[in-house]
Amino acid sequence: MTPETTAFERGIHPLLRIILQDKAETVINFRADPTLQSRIEELATKSTEGELSPTERAEYEGYVRANKFIAILQRQARQLAGTAA
């Protein structure tokens, strides 16, 4: 984890404990719907090949940020559920 991610997690941890208390399993098991996952994979491939338009790059960066946030939520939920991975 980067120092930024560590600081972010530390900053939001108290709030996530409140929010995730009764929803930990739901958050742990969350997965993007197949249509969204397909779009992300399409953009990832285009990014790797250097073929993203500026609009696609902005969209892809938004998905990357969202994915990082979801990973943080899931990590915190696993800790609350006592199943740290």
N, C-alpha and C positions, 0 to 999 in steps of 0.2 A: 504494500500500500504506500501511496505517496504521502508526504507530510500534509498536503492539502486534504486528501481523503481522510486521513486520521483526524485532523482538526474538525472537518465537517461532521464526521461520525460522533466525535466527542461532543460537539455543539448540539447536535440534534438528539442525542441519546435519551435525555430526560423526557423529551416530548414523545419519542418513539415508544418508550416504556408505557406511556399512557395509552397511546393509540393502538399499539400492537397487543396489549395485554390479552384481549379476548379474540384476536384475529391472527395470531401467530401462525397457525397451521394453514390458514387461507393464503397468507402472504408467502409462506414457504413454498406452497404448491402452485403459485401463480406462474402462468406461462402465457406468452403472447399468442393471440389467435393466429391460425395458419396464414391468413391473408397478410396480416402485418408482418409476420415472420418472413414470408416470401419477399415482401417489399424490402425489408432490411437486408436480406441476403442478396437481393438484386443490386441494391445500392453499394453493399460491401464489395461485391465483385467489380462493379464499375469503378469504385474507389481504388481498389488494388490495381486495376488496369489503367488508372489515370484518366478515366472517361466521364467523370461527373461534371455536369453543368453547374454553374454557381448556385442555382436553385436546388438542385439535387444534393450538392455538398451541404447546404444549409439544412436541408431535411435530414440527411444522414447524420450530421453533427447533433441534431436534436435527438435522434434515436439513440446515439451513443451516450449522450448525457442522461437520457431517461433510463437506459440500461444500467448505467453506473448507479443511479439512484435506487433502482429496483434491487440491484445486488446488495446495496447497503441495507435496504429494508429487510431483505431476506436474511442477511447475516445477523442483523439485530434480532429478528424474529426467531432464528435458530438459537441464539443465545438465551432469549427469554423462555423458549420452549425446552431448553436444556439439551439441545441436540446440535451443539456447535460443530461446524464442519470446517 
